[in-house]
């Protein structure tokens, strides 16, 4: 009996070590692409893109990055080459960001192409990587495990923009386009560190051993279940009203609400909230299940009104903070829910389905909101809030037990 208890403790410790390792990988990865994202909207505008183009490009990149995940998720389930897909995806994802430094003046088309390449790389890695994490999460609670990984991930998302702010503050030339190019070039450093850390895969060659096999996959189709269908509908509405930060940075830049050099600080603040929110929502998910998703959507809903309808100042930072809270939920408990609803043997396909639905709606909503912004910022804000409130209602419905007490969301 004691030996079995010791084995379980060792397995939990090893699983936690794996989660921390992948969290550190994500830390340096997010220093790269979230640092770049903090200035991307303003950069696209400086290279000749309109508001509608910024909304289209950022959303189309997300569409590519998410829609491909249905195929890459199925590929991961079929081949079980989780590590290979993760490493290849990271390589494409990360190296496209520093390449933005090479975009010529008025070359927004080149920047758009690199954004799509970066998103495609993320599509290759994400279902496989999330599946690897879900195996380890089974040992320590899916909500807390994904929250810990997201906390480390968002620590990098905070440090990346802060580093860019420091570069522009101390080494700024006064030419925003030149300064932004220098920032993208410097992001090659954390990108290379990330690729070096992935060599640690040798310590955990088969993370799938953390979670016992199940027989659930042989019975029915998880995608046909009512709870999974409601969940997909909920995350689709959530994505429809949740814009990319490029739209926020473009708005702030156009209205002169902050200096160009201070833009990364706004994003860094949002990422700090993201990290804290991920831990809080992860803890809540392991206790409340899907109700935690409903709370996250309700909390996120007012961000667009605060950012786009009020004249900056405190409202801008509060709106960015609520946007960051939505990101924290998106990257932690939305993934934890898939690990709860989908059996191990088909989980990459589950993540692929979830992420594809999310990405298609993120694209449609981002493009629509970009067009609405040019005509009526108030209409755009109303659209965003309505979608988030609709998502909250669907998440709450998903949390209700099915008849006979079956289907209650487990933590």
N, C-alpha and C positions, 0 to 999 in steps of 0.2 A: 504493500500500500504506500509506504513512504517513498519507495523508488518511483512509483507512478506519479506521486505528488511532485517530487523533484524534477521528473521529466517534464511535467506540465509547466512548472516554473521556468525551467530552462527554455522551453519552447516560447513562452510568453516574452521572456527577456530577448531572445533572438528575434522574435517578430517585432518587438519595439525597436531594437537596434536597426532593423531593416527599414522601418518607417522613418526613423531619424536620418539614416543615410540618404534615403530618397528625398527627404525634406531638405537636406543640405544641398543635394544636387539641384533641387527646384529653387533653392535660395539663389544660387549663382545664375541659374537659367533665367529667373525672373529679374535679376539685376540687369540682364541683357535686354529681354524683349519688353519688360514693363518700363524700364528706363527709357527705351526708345518710344514706347507708346505715350509717355508723358509729354512729348514734344511733337508727336506725329501729326496731329491735326494742324497745328500751327505751321509745321514744316511743309505739309501738303499745300496749305494756303499760300505760303511764300513761293512755292514752285509753280503757282498758277491755277490751283484747283479752286472751284467755287464751293459753296456750302453743300449744294446738292451732290457735287462730285465727292466731297469729303465723306458725306453720309453714304454714298453708293460704294466708294472704294473700301471704306472700313467695314461696311456691312457685307460686301461681296467677298472680301477676304475671309470674314467669319463664315459666310455661306460655304465657301470652298473648304475651309478648315473643319467645319462640322459635318457637311454632307458626305464627305469622303469617309467619315468615321464608321458609317454603316458597313462599308466594304472592308475597311481595315480591321474593324471589330470581328467580322466574320472570318477574315483571314487569320487573325490571332487565335480564334477558337479552333479553326481547322488545323493550323500548323503547330500550335502551342509554342511558337517561337517568340515568346513575349519579350525577351531581352533583345533579340535582334531588331525587332520592329521599334522598340523603345530607343535604342542607340542610333539607328538610321534616322529616325524622326527628329531626334535632338540635333543631329549634325546639320540637317537641312534647315530646321527651324532657327537655330542660333546663328549660323553663318550668314543668313540673309539680312540680319539686322545691321551689322557693321557695314555691309555693302551699300546701305542707303547713303553713306557718306560720299559715294561716287556719283550720286545723281546730279546731272548738270542743271544750270539755271533754266527755269520753265520746263523742267523734265518730269512733271508729275506723273506722266505715263510710266516712266521707268520706276519711279517710287511705287506706283500702284502694282506693277508687276512683281516687285520684290516683296511687297506686303502679301500678295497671293502665294508666292513661293514659301514665305515664312509660315503662313497658315496651313499650307499643304503639309509641311514638315510636322507641324503640330498634330495634324490629322493622322499621320502615320503612327505617332508615338502614343497618343492619349488613351485609346481603348486598352492597349497592351499595358501601359504604365498603370492606369487606374485598376486594371484587373490584378496586377502584381500586388498593388497596395491593398486591395480588398482581401487577398489571401491572408496577408499579415494582420489586417484589421480584425479578422475573425477571432483572433486570440485576445484582443484587448478592448473590444467594443468599437463598432464601426463608426459611431458618431465621434467619439474622442480620438480615434486613430486618424480619421480623415481631417479632423480639426487640427491635430498636432502637425500633420504634414502641411496643411494649408497655412498654419501659423509661420512655420519656417519659410514656406514659399513666399508669403507676403512680407516677411522680414526682408527678403531680397527685393521684392517689389517696392518696399520703402527705401532701401539703401540705394537702389539704382537711380531714381529721380533725384535724391539728395546729392549723390555724387555728381550728377549732371549740373545741378544748381551750383555746387561749389566750383565746378570747372568754369561755368559761365560767369560767376561772380568774380573769381580771382583772375581768370584768363580771358575774359570776354573781350572781343575786338570792337564791339559796337555795331557790328554787322550780324544781324540775327541769323541769316542764312549760313554764313561762315561758321558761326558758333555752333549751330545745330549740326553741321557736317562734322565738326571736330568731336562733338559728343557721340555721334553714331560711330565714328572710328574708334573711340576709346572703349566702346562697349564690346570690342573684340576680346578684351582681357577677361572679363567674367565668362564669356562664351567659351574660351579655351580652357578655363579652369573647370567648367562644367563637364566638358568632354573628358578631361583627365580624371575627374571623380568617378565617372561611369566605369572606369577600369575596376572599381571595387565590386563589380558584379561577381567576381570570382569568389567572394566571401559568401554569396547567396545565389548559387547557380540554379536552384529550383525553389523559388519562394512559394510555389503552389503547394508544397508539402506542409505549409503552415496550417492549411485548412483541410479537414477531412473531405473525401469525396461524398457526393450525395446521389440519391436516386431520383431526385425531383425532375431532372432534365428529361427523363424518359417518359414522364407523364404530362401529356398536353403540351401547350405552347404558352410560355410565360406572357407573350405579347397579347394573347387573347383574354387575359384576366382583366376583370373590371377595375381592380385597383391600379394595375399598371396602365390601363387606358386612361383613367382619370388623372393619374400622375403625369403621363405624357401631355395630356390636354393642359394641365396646370403649368408645367414648365414651358409649354409653348406660349401661353399667354404671358408668363413672366418674361420670357425672352422678347416677345413682341413689343413690350413697353420699356425694355431696358437697353438704352443706347450705349454705344461705345464711347469711351472717354474722349476720343478724337472730336466728337461733336461738342463736348463741354469745353475742351481747350480752344477749339475754333471760336466758340461764342465769347469766351473770356478775352481772347486775343482781339477779335473784331470790335468788341465794345470797350476795349481798353480798361477792363476791370482789374487787371494786374499787369505788371511789367513782364515782357517776354521771358526774362531770366528767372522770374519767380514762379512761372507755370509749373515746373517740376515739383515745387514745394506743395502746391495744391494736390497734385497727384500723390505725392508721398504721404500727405495727411490722410487722403482717402485710403491708401494702402495700409496705413497704421490702424485705421478703424477696421478695415477688412480683416487684418490679423486677429485683432481682439474679438471681433464679431464671430469669426470662425471658431474660436475656442468656446465662446459662450453658446453658440448655436449647436456645436458638437455635443456639449454637455447636456443641453436641453433635448437634443434628438434622442440620446440614449435613455431619456426619461419620459418624454412626451411623444416620441415618434413623429408622425406626419404633422402634428399640430405645430411643431417647431417651424415647419416650412410655411404654414399659413402666417405665423407671426412675422417671419422674415419678409414676406411679400407686403404685409401691412406696413411694416417699418420702412420699407423701401419706397412705397408709393409716392410720398410728397417730394422726392428729390427734384423732379423736373420743374415743379412750380417754384421751388426755392432758388434753383440755379438760373432758370430762363425768364422768370417773370418779375423778380425783384432786382433792385439795382446793386448787386454785389455786396461787399462787406460781410457781415456775420452770416447773412442768409446764404451766400455763396459757399462758405465753409461748411455750414450745416448741411446744405444740399449735397455737397461733395462727400460729407461723412455718411449720409444716408445711402448714397450711391455705393460707397465702400462697404457698407453693411450688406447691401444686396450682393456685392461681389463675394463677400465672405460666405454667404449662404450658398451661392452658386457653385463655389469651388470646394465646399466641404459637405454640407448635409444633403445637397442634391445628389452628390455621388454616393453618399452613405445610403440614401434611399434605394438606389439601384442594387447595392450589395445586399440589402434586406429583401428586395422583391424578386431577385433573379438568382437561380441556383448557380453554383460554382462552374459547372461544366459549360454554361452558355453565357457567362457573365460578360465576356468581351462583346458578344453580340448585343447584350442588354445595354452596355455602355454605348455601343455604336448607334443603336436605335435612339436612345435618350439624347445623345449629343447631336445626331442628325436633325431630329425634330427641333432641338434648341437652336441649332445654327440656321436652319431655314427660316424660322420665325425671327431670329435676331437680324438676319439679312432683310427680310421683308419690312420689319418694324423700323430698322435703321434707315433704310432708303426712304420709306414713307415719312418718317420724322424729319429727315433732311429736307425733303420737299416741303413739308408743312412749315418748317422753320423759316424758309424764304417768304412764306405767305402770311403765317400767323403763329408766332411763338406760343401764344395762349392756346391755340388749337392743338399744337404739338404737345403741350404740357397736359392738357385734358386727356388726350389720347393715351399718353404714357401712364397717367394715374389710373385711368379706367382699366387698362390691361393688367396692371399690378393688383388692383382690387379684385378683378375677376380671377386671377391666379390664386389669391388668398382664399377665395370661396371654394375653388376646386380642391386645393390642398386640404382644407378643412373637411370637405366631403370625403376625401380619400382616407382621412384619419378615422372615420366612423367604422366600427366593426360591421362585417357582413352578417347576414341573417344566420342565426344559430351560433353566433360568437366566433365564427371562423374568419380568417383573413385579417385578424387584428394585427396591426403593424408591430413587429418585434423590433427591439433595439439591439 
